[in-house]
């Protein structure tokens, strides 16, 4: 646990260095976006659902877990479903949907590798990002022996290949795919799903029916707000500039579309969220589920997610600092108020939070019993606090006196000085005090000597000395470091030669895609036929799935046919190579943007082992934000297509012992021909 957290923290800090602007500014902007969203939740929900309906989605409202489960069961019955493929969804964990569906006789298969492993072991996830982080490779190998009947093998790539082969038929045969939702965009009804392994794309594309479970707080007002969150969430969660797959889903398959589900159902789950709005724990609804606070928390790093249980032994879906405030808010302080005690209040969780949630303050509110989001069966106070009858009278008196002193800064400072004076008078030669045994301390511990000066006094004196000694040097440094006024990037780009800008974007795009394990090949358009044919010949490729001819450079598909390569335009899971175009590229992350639609099967970039894409240099934008702001072609793509997918390198996972392995459910190779 500690090793995983340490690597996650280092990766997050390293990823932050590539941000286009100051991290704290971005955090404050993100905090403001989330605050504005929650304060206008009803209005944004209405706008979002209206747009989603217009896009062809079927909207369902679930007040609580039982209603959400009932809606899923109704959809399953209406479609005579038997097999359900499921990707990671925290709302699904929260409402315990797997157990309910299995009880109804449905076969539910988790397809995220970590979730699949813990499902085989009949365990709950230990972390919201890496569910199997508590397991060693030997544990996983033994699980595969017992559950899948394969030979014992601790080689991680081999184990991942076994999972890929086993789950491939699940994707192809599933009647329903169930996913979570990272964000919903109110202005156009888009839902955004972020994954690395490719299973999220599979279950939202291949089954006839897709059901998305979404907490009602997971909204953003605009696509520009989404671009901001995409700068922060992947970096905070996994140390990536962008996840491998960012799916922007708007609706079901349309007439003429080659793939996609016939039905898309969006279940908006309340389950206590509305009652938290305007209450002391409202800020916990700002969470974007990155898991950074878990990795930063010294308590979580020692005990892991399975230690976060309620007073009756129920495991919460949300562990760590955020879970210690979200769980009491959603599911009641009488059951989960005790979790807020598992914190040192060091503030590391707030420093790590990409949306600047004041987690220490929220933890203190839970400890103080300031939670009224869900009416407790007993009272609004924290359930584990002992009743007066259980506390000795002397201890009650002592705590009352301490509370009276500590509730005033002046009284507490005076008490500190009196304690220091008394300690010096009673034990002048000792650095510690021995209290009487009846206090409970004296029997086994020494009581530290109270400080002569308070922390605030010592800190103020130290700060004053440092300020006086370095004032001149600091003034000189500050003067020297004042930057000259610089024109904006937009103005600079307008004044520079377009060819130079284009070449820089192409070079940056190629560097970034190579950095994430892809391969970029720059060539002239007249060279494409020969270069692509040579690559396919080297790989001994005789069949490939391709987009229709009109969506690829003129004559390319016909040339491949003349060279003896069979071209297939429909889904064929036996084909090893997929050939697609691309609507755009993002230079800052090495990302391809593909849109589904007639003649553009999403499966060509999803199922084969190798994905080859054709991208023109003039289609490369600096970032997601700049792409969204462009009226052409961004609006046509994002509004016209039922699904837009952002692909950043080959599929990957680090779910087993934090060992990065390329090629899980999606392609093992991504090769981009960038045409000048």
C-alpha positions as CSV (number, residue, x, y, z in Angstrom):
1,X,0.0,0.0,0.0
2,X,2.7,2.5,1.0
3,X,4.8,1.7,-2.0
4,X,1.9,2.2,-4.4
5,X,1.0,5.5,-2.7
6,X,4.6,6.7,-2.9
7,X,4.8,6.0,-6.6
8,X,1.5,7.6,-7.3
9,X,2.5,10.7,-5.4
10,X,5.8,11.1,-7.3
11,X,4.0,10.5,-10.6
12,X,1.4,13.1,-9.8
13,X,4.0,15.7,-8.9
14,X,6.0,14.9,-12.1
15,X,2.8,15.2,-14.2
16,X,2.0,18.6,-12.7
17,X,5.2,20.0,-14.2
18,X,3.7,19.8,-17.7
19,X,0.6,21.9,-16.8
20,X,0.2,24.9,-19.2
21,X,-0.3,27.3,-16.2
22,X,0.2,27.5,-12.5
23,X,-1.2,24.5,-10.6
24,X,-2.7,26.6,-7.8
25,X,-4.6,28.8,-10.3
26,X,-6.0,25.7,-12.0
27,X,-7.0,24.2,-8.6
28,X,-8.8,27.4,-7.7
29,X,-10.6,27.6,-11.1
30,X,-11.6,23.9,-10.7
31,X,-12.9,24.5,-7.2
32,X,-14.9,27.5,-8.5
33,X,-16.4,25.4,-11.3
34,X,-17.4,22.6,-8.9
35,X,-18.8,25.1,-6.4
36,X,-20.9,26.8,-9.1
37,X,-22.1,23.4,-10.3
38,X,-23.3,22.2,-6.9
39,X,-24.9,25.6,-6.1
40,X,-26.9,25.4,-9.4
41,X,-27.4,21.7,-9.4
42,X,-31.1,21.6,-10.2
43,X,-30.8,24.0,-13.1
44,X,-27.8,22.2,-14.6
45,X,-29.5,18.8,-14.1
46,X,-32.5,20.1,-16.1
47,X,-30.3,21.4,-18.9
48,X,-28.3,18.2,-19.0
49,X,-31.2,15.9,-19.1
50,X,-33.0,17.9,-21.8
51,X,-29.9,17.7,-24.0
52,X,-29.3,14.0,-23.3
53,X,-32.9,13.2,-24.2
54,X,-32.5,15.2,-27.4
55,X,-29.4,13.2,-28.1
56,X,-31.4,9.9,-27.9
57,X,-30.6,8.8,-24.4
58,X,-33.2,7.4,-22.1
59,X,-33.1,9.2,-18.7
60,X,-34.0,7.5,-15.4
61,X,-34.1,9.1,-11.9
62,X,-33.1,7.0,-8.8
63,X,-33.7,8.5,-5.4
64,X,-31.8,5.8,-3.7
65,X,-29.9,2.5,-4.2
66,X,-33.0,0.3,-4.3
67,X,-34.6,2.4,-7.1
68,X,-31.3,2.4,-9.1
69,X,-31.1,-1.4,-8.9
70,X,-34.7,-1.8,-9.8
71,X,-34.3,0.3,-12.9
72,X,-31.3,-1.8,-14.0
73,X,-33.3,-5.0,-13.4
74,X,-36.2,-3.6,-15.4
75,X,-34.0,-2.8,-18.4
76,X,-32.4,-6.3,-18.1
77,X,-35.8,-8.0,-18.1
78,X,-37.1,-5.9,-21.1
79,X,-34.1,-7.0,-23.1
80,X,-34.0,-10.6,-21.9
81,X,-30.4,-10.0,-20.7
82,X,-28.4,-12.8,-19.2
83,X,-24.8,-11.6,-19.4
84,X,-23.7,-8.1,-18.1
85,X,-20.3,-6.7,-18.7
86,X,-19.4,-4.0,-16.3
87,X,-16.6,-1.4,-16.1
88,X,-15.5,0.4,-13.0
89,X,-18.2,2.6,-11.4
90,X,-18.0,4.0,-7.9
91,X,-21.8,4.5,-7.9
92,X,-22.2,0.8,-8.6
93,X,-19.9,0.0,-5.6
94,X,-21.9,2.4,-3.5
95,X,-25.3,0.8,-4.2
96,X,-23.8,-2.7,-4.3
97,X,-25.3,-3.4,-7.7
98,X,-23.3,-6.6,-8.4
99,X,-24.8,-8.5,-5.5
100,X,-28.3,-7.4,-6.4
101,X,-28.0,-8.4,-10.1
102,X,-26.5,-11.8,-9.2
103,X,-29.3,-12.4,-6.7
104,X,-31.7,-11.9,-9.6
105,X,-29.9,-14.6,-11.6
106,X,-27.8,-12.4,-13.9
107,X,-24.2,-13.1,-14.7
108,X,-22.2,-9.9,-14.0
109,X,-18.6,-9.7,-15.0
110,X,-16.2,-6.9,-14.0
111,X,-13.9,-6.1,-16.9
112,X,-11.5,-3.6,-15.3
113,X,-8.5,-5.8,-14.5
114,X,-8.2,-4.9,-10.9
115,X,-12.0,-5.1,-10.4
116,X,-12.0,-8.5,-12.2
117,X,-9.3,-9.8,-9.8
118,X,-11.1,-8.8,-6.6
119,X,-14.4,-10.1,-8.0
120,X,-12.8,-13.5,-8.6
121,X,-11.6,-13.4,-4.9
122,X,-15.0,-12.2,-3.6
123,X,-13.4,-9.1,-2.2
124,X,-14.2,-5.4,-2.4
125,X,-11.8,-2.9,-4.0
126,X,-9.0,-1.6,-1.8
127,X,-8.6,1.7,-3.7
128,X,-10.8,3.7,-5.9
129,X,-8.2,3.8,-8.7
130,X,-6.2,0.6,-8.2
131,X,-8.7,-1.9,-6.8
132,X,-6.3,-4.8,-6.3
133,X,-3.4,-2.8,-4.9
134,X,-3.4,-4.9,-1.7
135,X,-2.5,-8.0,-3.6
136,X,0.9,-9.3,-4.7
137,X,1.5,-11.0,-8.0
138,X,1.6,-14.3,-6.2
139,X,-1.9,-13.7,-4.9
140,X,-3.2,-12.9,-8.4
141,X,-1.4,-16.0,-9.9
142,X,-3.0,-18.3,-7.3
143,X,-6.4,-16.7,-7.9
144,X,-6.1,-17.4,-11.6
145,X,-5.1,-21.0,-10.9
146,X,-8.2,-21.5,-8.6
147,X,-10.8,-19.6,-10.6
148,X,-9.6,-19.8,-14.2
149,X,-7.9,-23.2,-14.2
150,X,-4.7,-22.0,-15.7
151,X,-1.1,-23.0,-14.8
152,X,0.5,-21.1,-12.0
153,X,2.5,-18.2,-13.5
154,X,3.7,-15.0,-11.7
155,X,4.8,-13.3,-14.9
156,X,2.6,-10.1,-15.0
157,X,2.3,-9.8,-18.8
158,X,1.3,-13.4,-19.0
159,X,-1.4,-13.0,-16.4
160,X,-2.7,-9.9,-18.2
161,X,-2.8,-11.8,-21.5
162,X,-4.9,-14.5,-19.7
163,X,-7.4,-11.9,-18.5
164,X,-7.5,-10.3,-22.0
165,X,-8.3,-13.6,-23.6
166,X,-10.8,-14.6,-21.0
167,X,-12.7,-11.3,-21.0
168,X,-12.7,-10.9,-24.8
169,X,-15.7,-13.2,-25.2
170,X,-17.5,-11.4,-22.4
171,X,-17.3,-8.1,-24.4
172,X,-18.5,-9.8,-27.6
173,X,-21.4,-11.8,-26.0
174,X,-22.7,-9.3,-23.3
175,X,-26.3,-8.3,-23.6
176,X,-25.8,-5.2,-21.5
177,X,-22.8,-3.0,-20.7
178,X,-22.8,-1.0,-17.4
179,X,-20.4,1.9,-16.8
180,X,-19.9,4.8,-14.5
181,X,-19.6,8.4,-15.6
182,X,-16.7,10.7,-14.8
183,X,-18.5,13.8,-15.9
184,X,-21.7,15.0,-17.5
185,X,-21.7,18.2,-19.6
186,X,-24.8,20.2,-19.1
187,X,-24.5,22.4,-22.2
188,X,-24.8,19.4,-24.7
189,X,-25.7,16.3,-22.7
190,X,-22.3,14.6,-23.2
191,X,-21.1,12.0,-20.7
192,X,-17.4,11.6,-20.3
193,X,-15.8,8.3,-19.4
194,X,-12.0,7.9,-18.7
195,X,-10.2,4.6,-18.9
196,X,-6.8,3.2,-19.6
197,X,-7.4,-0.5,-20.4
198,X,-10.0,-0.2,-23.1
199,X,-12.7,-2.1,-21.3
200,X,-14.8,1.1,-20.9
201,X,-14.9,1.5,-24.7
202,X,-15.8,-2.1,-25.2
203,X,-18.8,-2.1,-22.9
204,X,-20.1,1.2,-24.2
205,X,-19.8,0.1,-27.8
206,X,-20.3,-3.6,-28.3
207,X,-23.4,-4.7,-26.3
208,X,-26.9,-3.9,-27.6
209,X,-27.7,-1.9,-24.4
210,X,-25.5,0.5,-22.5
211,X,-26.5,1.6,-19.0
212,X,-24.5,4.5,-17.4
213,X,-24.7,5.0,-13.6
214,X,-24.1,8.7,-12.7
215,X,-24.2,10.5,-9.4
216,X,-26.2,13.6,-9.9
217,X,-23.3,15.8,-8.6
218,X,-20.9,14.7,-11.5
219,X,-21.9,17.6,-13.7
220,X,-19.9,20.3,-15.4
221,X,-21.6,23.3,-17.1
222,X,-19.6,23.5,-20.3
223,X,-17.1,21.6,-22.5
224,X,-14.5,24.2,-21.6
225,X,-15.0,23.2,-17.9
226,X,-14.5,19.6,-19.0
227,X,-11.2,20.6,-20.7
228,X,-10.0,22.1,-17.4
229,X,-10.9,18.9,-15.5
230,X,-9.1,16.8,-18.0
231,X,-5.9,18.7,-17.2
232,X,-6.2,17.8,-13.5
233,X,-8.0,14.4,-13.1
234,X,-5.6,12.1,-15.0
235,X,-2.5,13.8,-13.6
236,X,-3.9,13.5,-10.1
237,X,-5.1,9.9,-10.4
238,X,-2.4,8.1,-12.4
239,X,0.3,10.7,-13.2
240,X,-0.8,10.8,-16.9
241,X,-1.3,13.9,-18.9
242,X,-4.4,12.2,-20.3
243,X,-5.9,8.8,-19.9
244,X,-5.5,6.4,-22.8
245,X,-9.2,6.6,-23.7
246,X,-11.4,9.6,-23.0
247,X,-14.8,8.8,-24.4
248,X,-17.3,11.6,-25.1
249,X,-20.7,9.9,-25.5
250,X,-23.8,11.6,-26.6
251,X,-26.3,9.1,-27.8
252,X,-27.1,5.6,-29.1
253,X,-26.4,4.2,-32.6
254,X,-28.0,6.2,-35.4
255,X,-29.3,4.8,-38.7
256,X,-26.2,4.1,-40.8
257,X,-23.8,3.9,-37.9
258,X,-21.6,0.7,-38.1
259,X,-21.5,0.1,-34.3
260,X,-22.7,1.3,-31.0
261,X,-25.5,0.3,-28.7
262,X,-29.1,0.5,-29.8
263,X,-30.1,1.9,-26.4
264,X,-28.3,4.2,-24.1
265,X,-29.8,4.5,-20.6
266,X,-28.6,7.1,-18.1
267,X,-29.5,6.5,-14.5
268,X,-29.1,9.6,-12.4
269,X,-28.5,8.5,-8.8
270,X,-29.3,10.8,-5.8
271,X,-28.8,8.4,-2.8
272,X,-28.4,11.3,-0.3
273,X,-26.6,13.8,-2.6
274,X,-29.4,16.4,-2.7
275,X,-29.7,16.4,1.0
276,X,-26.0,17.3,1.3
277,X,-26.4,20.5,-0.8
278,X,-26.3,23.5,1.5
279,X,-25.2,21.4,4.5
280,X,-21.9,21.3,6.4
281,X,-20.4,18.5,4.1
282,X,-21.5,20.0,0.8
283,X,-17.9,20.6,-0.3
284,X,-17.3,16.8,-0.4
285,X,-19.6,16.8,-3.5
286,X,-16.9,18.7,-5.4
287,X,-14.8,15.5,-5.5
288,X,-13.8,14.2,-9.0
289,X,-12.7,10.8,-7.7
290,X,-9.0,11.0,-8.5
291,X,-7.8,9.1,-5.4
292,X,-5.0,11.6,-4.8
293,X,-6.0,12.2,-1.2
294,X,-5.9,8.5,-0.5
295,X,-2.3,8.3,-1.7
296,X,-1.3,11.3,0.3
297,X,-2.9,10.2,3.6
298,X,-0.5,8.6,6.0
299,X,-3.3,6.7,7.7
300,X,-4.6,5.2,4.4
301,X,-1.1,4.3,3.3
302,X,-0.7,2.2,6.4
303,X,-4.1,0.5,6.8
304,X,-5.6,0.4,3.2
305,X,-9.1,0.8,2.0
306,X,-10.5,-2.4,3.6
307,X,-10.0,-0.9,7.0
308,X,-12.7,1.8,6.4
309,X,-15.7,0.1,7.9
310,X,-18.8,1.3,9.7
311,X,-19.7,0.7,13.3
312,X,-21.5,-2.5,12.2
313,X,-18.7,-3.8,10.1
314,X,-20.0,-2.6,6.7
315,X,-17.2,-1.6,4.3
316,X,-17.7,1.7,2.6
317,X,-17.1,2.2,-1.2
318,X,-15.3,5.4,-0.4
319,X,-12.2,5.0,1.8
320,X,-9.5,7.5,2.7
321,X,-10.0,11.2,3.6
322,X,-12.7,11.8,1.1
323,X,-14.5,8.7,2.0
324,X,-14.4,9.7,5.7
325,X,-16.6,12.7,5.0
326,X,-18.5,11.5,1.9
327,X,-19.6,8.2,3.5
328,X,-21.1,9.9,6.6
329,X,-22.8,12.4,4.4
330,X,-24.3,9.9,2.0
331,X,-25.0,7.0,4.3
332,X,-25.3,8.5,7.7
333,X,-22.9,9.5,10.5
334,X,-24.4,6.9,12.8
335,X,-22.8,4.2,10.6
336,X,-19.7,5.9,9.2
337,X,-19.0,8.9,11.4
338,X,-16.2,6.9,13.1
339,X,-14.2,7.1,9.9
340,X,-13.3,10.7,10.4
341,X,-11.2,9.7,13.4
342,X,-8.8,7.8,11.1
343,X,-7.0,11.0,10.3
344,X,-3.9,12.9,11.6
345,X,-5.4,16.2,10.2
346,X,-2.0,16.9,8.7
347,X,-3.5,18.6,5.7
348,X,-1.7,16.4,3.1
349,X,-5.1,15.4,1.6
350,X,-6.0,19.1,0.9
351,X,-2.6,19.8,-0.7
352,X,-3.1,16.8,-3.0
353,X,-6.7,17.5,-4.0
354,X,-6.9,18.9,-7.5
355,X,-10.1,20.8,-6.8
356,X,-8.8,22.2,-3.4
357,X,-11.4,20.6,-1.2
358,X,-10.8,21.6,2.5
359,X,-10.8,18.0,3.7
360,X,-9.4,18.7,7.2
361,X,-12.2,21.1,7.9
362,X,-14.8,18.6,6.7
363,X,-13.2,15.9,8.9
364,X,-13.5,18.1,11.9
365,X,-17.2,18.8,11.1
366,X,-17.9,15.0,11.0
367,X,-16.0,14.6,14.3
368,X,-18.1,17.4,15.8
369,X,-21.3,15.7,14.6
370,X,-22.1,18.5,12.1
371,X,-23.7,16.1,9.6
372,X,-27.4,16.3,8.8
373,X,-27.3,15.1,5.2
374,X,-28.9,11.8,6.0
375,X,-31.1,11.6,9.2
376,X,-29.5,9.2,11.6
377,X,-31.6,6.6,13.3
378,X,-30.2,7.6,16.7
379,X,-29.2,11.2,16.5
380,X,-27.2,13.7,14.5
381,X,-24.1,13.2,16.6
382,X,-21.3,10.9,15.7
383,X,-22.5,7.5,16.7
384,X,-19.3,6.1,18.2
385,X,-19.0,9.0,20.7
386,X,-19.6,7.4,24.2
387,X,-22.7,8.4,26.1
388,X,-22.1,10.3,29.4
389,X,-23.0,7.2,31.5
390,X,-20.0,5.4,29.9
391,X,-17.5,8.0,30.9
392,X,-16.0,8.4,34.4
393,X,-17.1,11.6,36.2
394,X,-13.6,12.7,36.8
395,X,-12.8,12.4,33.0
396,X,-16.0,14.2,32.1
397,X,-15.0,17.1,34.4
398,X,-11.5,17.2,33.0
399,X,-12.7,17.2,29.4
400,X,-15.2,19.9,30.2
401,X,-12.5,22.1,31.7
402,X,-10.2,21.4,28.7
403,X,-13.0,22.2,26.2
404,X,-13.7,25.5,28.0
405,X,-10.0,26.5,27.9
406,X,-9.4,25.3,24.3
407,X,-12.4,27.1,22.9
408,X,-10.7,30.4,23.4
409,X,-7.3,31.3,22.1
410,X,-6.6,33.6,25.0
411,X,-7.7,31.1,27.6
412,X,-5.7,28.3,25.9
413,X,-2.6,30.5,25.8
414,X,-2.9,31.3,29.4
415,X,-3.4,27.7,30.3
416,X,-0.3,26.8,28.3
417,X,1.8,29.3,30.2
418,X,0.5,28.2,33.6
419,X,1.2,24.6,32.8
420,X,4.7,25.4,31.7
421,X,5.3,27.4,34.9
422,X,3.9,24.6,37.0
423,X,6.0,22.0,35.3
424,X,9.2,24.0,35.9
425,X,8.3,24.6,39.5
426,X,7.4,20.9,40.3
427,X,10.0,19.1,38.2
428,X,12.7,21.6,37.4
429,X,15.4,19.0,36.5
430,X,13.3,16.7,34.4
431,X,12.3,16.9,30.7
432,X,9.1,15.0,31.4
433,X,6.4,14.5,34.1
434,X,5.2,11.3,35.7
435,X,1.4,11.5,36.2
436,X,-0.3,9.4,38.9
437,X,-1.1,5.8,37.8
438,X,-4.8,6.3,38.3
439,X,-4.9,8.7,35.4
440,X,-4.2,5.9,33.0
441,X,-1.1,7.7,31.7
442,X,1.2,7.2,34.7
443,X,1.0,3.5,34.6
444,X,2.9,3.1,31.3
445,X,3.9,6.5,29.9
446,X,5.7,9.7,30.6
447,X,3.8,12.9,30.0
448,X,5.9,15.4,28.0
449,X,6.9,18.6,29.7
450,X,4.7,21.5,28.5
451,X,6.5,24.0,26.3
452,X,7.6,27.2,27.9
453,X,6.5,29.2,24.9
454,X,3.6,28.3,22.6
455,X,4.0,27.2,19.1
456,X,2.6,30.4,17.8
457,X,5.1,32.4,19.8
458,X,8.0,30.3,18.6
459,X,6.8,30.4,15.0
460,X,6.3,34.2,15.1
461,X,9.8,34.8,16.5
462,X,11.4,32.5,13.9
463,X,9.5,34.1,11.1
464,X,10.5,37.6,12.3
465,X,14.2,36.6,12.5
466,X,14.1,35.1,9.0
467,X,12.3,38.1,7.6
468,X,14.9,40.6,9.0
469,X,17.9,38.6,8.0
470,X,16.8,38.0,4.4
471,X,14.9,41.2,3.6
472,X,17.5,42.8,1.4
473,X,18.4,39.7,-0.4
474,X,14.8,38.8,-1.0
475,X,14.1,42.3,-2.3
476,X,16.9,42.1,-4.8
477,X,15.7,38.6,-5.9
478,X,12.1,39.8,-6.3
479,X,13.2,42.8,-8.4
480,X,15.4,40.7,-10.6
481,X,12.7,38.1,-11.1
482,X,9.9,40.4,-12.2
483,X,9.1,39.1,-15.7
484,X,8.8,41.4,-18.7
485,X,5.4,41.7,-20.1
486,X,4.8,39.0,-22.6
487,X,2.2,38.9,-25.3
488,X,-0.4,36.1,-25.1
489,X,0.2,32.8,-26.9
490,X,-2.6,33.7,-29.2
491,X,-1.0,37.0,-30.3
492,X,2.4,35.3,-30.6
493,X,0.9,32.6,-32.9
494,X,-0.8,35.2,-35.0
495,X,2.5,37.1,-35.6
496,X,4.6,34.0,-36.4
497,X,4.8,32.2,-39.6
498,X,2.1,29.5,-39.9
499,X,4.6,26.9,-41.2
500,X,6.7,27.3,-38.1
501,X,3.7,26.9,-35.8
502,X,2.6,23.9,-37.7
503,X,6.1,22.3,-37.6
504,X,6.3,22.9,-33.8
505,X,2.9,21.3,-33.2
506,X,3.8,18.3,-35.4
507,X,7.1,17.8,-33.5
508,X,5.4,18.1,-30.1
509,X,2.7,15.7,-31.1
510,X,5.2,13.1,-32.3
511,X,7.3,13.5,-29.1
512,X,4.2,13.1,-26.9
513,X,2.8,10.0,-28.7
514,X,6.2,8.4,-28.6
515,X,6.4,9.1,-24.8
516,X,3.2,7.2,-24.1
517,X,4.3,4.1,-26.0
518,X,2.9,5.0,-29.5
519,X,4.8,5.5,-32.7
520,X,4.7,8.5,-35.0
521,X,5.8,8.3,-38.6
522,X,6.1,11.7,-40.4
523,X,5.8,11.4,-44.2
524,X,4.6,13.3,-47.3
525,X,1.1,12.2,-48.5
526,X,2.6,10.9,-51.7
527,X,4.8,8.5,-49.7
528,X,1.9,7.1,-47.6
529,X,1.0,4.2,-49.9
530,X,4.6,2.9,-50.0
531,X,5.3,3.5,-46.3
532,X,2.1,1.9,-45.1
533,X,2.5,-1.1,-47.4
534,X,6.0,-1.7,-46.2
535,X,4.9,-1.6,-42.6
536,X,2.1,-4.1,-43.3
537,X,4.5,-6.4,-45.2
538,X,7.0,-6.3,-42.3
539,X,4.2,-7.3,-39.9
540,X,3.0,-10.0,-42.4
541,X,-0.5,-8.5,-42.4
542,X,-2.9,-9.9,-45.0
543,X,-6.2,-8.7,-43.5
544,X,-7.3,-5.5,-41.8
545,X,-10.4,-3.7,-40.7
546,X,-10.6,-0.2,-42.2
547,X,-12.8,2.8,-42.3
548,X,-14.6,3.2,-45.6
549,X,-12.6,4.5,-48.5
550,X,-14.0,8.1,-48.5
551,X,-12.8,8.6,-44.9
552,X,-9.2,7.8,-45.8
553,X,-6.7,9.4,-48.2
554,X,-7.8,8.9,-51.8
555,X,-6.6,5.7,-53.3
556,X,-5.2,4.3,-50.1
557,X,-7.6,1.4,-49.6
558,X,-7.6,0.5,-53.3
559,X,-3.8,0.4,-53.3
560,X,-3.8,-2.0,-50.3
561,X,-6.2,-4.3,-52.2
562,X,-4.0,-4.3,-55.2
563,X,-1.1,-5.5,-52.9
564,X,-3.2,-8.5,-51.9
565,X,-4.5,-7.2,-48.5
566,X,-8.1,-8.1,-47.7
567,X,-10.0,-5.1,-46.5
568,X,-12.9,-5.6,-44.0
569,X,-15.2,-2.8,-43.0
570,X,-17.3,-4.5,-40.3
571,X,-16.4,-5.9,-36.9
572,X,-14.3,-9.0,-37.0
573,X,-12.6,-10.0,-33.7
574,X,-10.0,-12.2,-35.5
575,X,-8.5,-9.3,-37.4
576,X,-5.2,-8.0,-35.9
577,X,-4.9,-4.6,-37.5
578,X,-7.3,-1.7,-37.7
579,X,-6.9,1.3,-40.1
580,X,-8.6,4.6,-39.3
581,X,-8.4,8.3,-40.1
582,X,-8.5,10.9,-37.4
583,X,-10.5,14.1,-36.9
584,X,-7.8,15.9,-35.0
585,X,-4.7,15.5,-32.9
586,X,-3.6,17.2,-29.6
587,X,0.0,18.2,-29.5
588,X,0.3,18.6,-25.7
589,X,-0.6,15.0,-25.0
590,X,0.0,13.1,-28.3
591,X,-3.8,12.4,-28.5
592,X,-5.8,11.3,-31.5
593,X,-9.5,12.4,-31.8
594,X,-11.8,10.0,-33.6
595,X,-15.5,10.3,-34.2
596,X,-17.9,7.5,-34.8
597,X,-20.4,7.6,-37.6
598,X,-21.3,6.1,-41.0
599,X,-18.2,4.5,-42.5
600,X,-16.1,5.1,-39.4
601,X,-16.5,2.0,-37.1
602,X,-15.1,2.6,-33.6
603,X,-14.3,-1.1,-33.4
604,X,-11.4,-0.6,-35.9
605,X,-9.5,1.4,-33.2
606,X,-10.6,-0.8,-30.3
607,X,-10.5,-4.5,-31.0
608,X,-7.4,-5.2,-33.1
609,X,-3.9,-5.6,-31.6
610,X,-2.5,-2.9,-33.8
611,X,-4.2,0.5,-34.5
612,X,-2.9,2.5,-37.5
613,X,-4.2,6.0,-37.8
614,X,-3.8,8.6,-40.6
615,X,-3.6,12.2,-39.4
616,X,-2.9,15.3,-41.4
617,X,-0.6,17.9,-39.9
618,X,-3.1,20.7,-40.3
619,X,-5.5,18.8,-38.0
620,X,-3.2,19.1,-35.0
621,X,-4.2,21.5,-32.2
622,X,-2.2,22.6,-29.2
623,X,-4.6,21.2,-26.6
624,X,-8.1,20.1,-25.8
625,X,-9.0,23.6,-24.8
626,X,-7.9,25.1,-28.1
627,X,-9.7,22.3,-30.0
628,X,-13.0,23.0,-28.3
629,X,-12.7,26.7,-28.9
630,X,-12.3,26.2,-32.6
631,X,-15.6,26.6,-34.4
632,X,-14.4,24.2,-37.1
633,X,-14.2,21.3,-37.0
634,X,-14.7,20.9,-33.3
635,X,-18.3,21.8,-33.2
636,X,-19.2,19.5,-36.1
637,X,-17.4,16.6,-34.4
638,X,-18.6,17.1,-30.8
639,X,-22.2,17.9,-31.8
640,X,-22.7,15.7,-34.8
641,X,-21.2,12.4,-33.7
642,X,-22.8,10.0,-31.2
643,X,-19.3,9.1,-29.8
644,X,-16.0,10.9,-29.9
645,X,-13.0,9.1,-28.4
646,X,-9.6,10.6,-27.5
647,X,-6.9,8.0,-27.8
648,X,-3.5,8.6,-26.1
649,X,-1.2,5.7,-26.8
650,X,-1.8,1.9,-26.5
651,X,-4.0,0.4,-23.8
652,X,-2.2,-0.1,-20.5
653,X,-2.6,-1.1,-16.8
654,X,-0.6,-1.1,-13.6
655,X,-3.2,-3.0,-11.5
656,X,-0.8,-5.8,-10.5
657,X,2.0,-4.5,-8.2
658,X,2.1,-1.2,-10.0
659,X,3.9,-2.8,-12.9
660,X,3.1,-0.9,-16.1
661,X,2.0,-3.4,-18.8
662,X,1.0,-2.4,-22.4
663,X,-1.9,-4.0,-24.1
664,X,-4.8,-5.0,-22.0
665,X,-8.2,-5.0,-23.7
666,X,-7.4,-2.4,-26.4
667,X,-4.6,-2.3,-28.9
668,X,-1.0,-3.1,-27.9
669,X,0.3,-0.8,-30.6
670,X,-0.8,2.6,-31.9
671,X,1.0,3.8,-35.0
672,X,0.2,7.3,-36.5
673,X,1.2,8.3,-40.0
674,X,1.4,12.1,-39.7
675,X,1.0,13.5,-43.2
676,X,2.7,16.8,-44.1
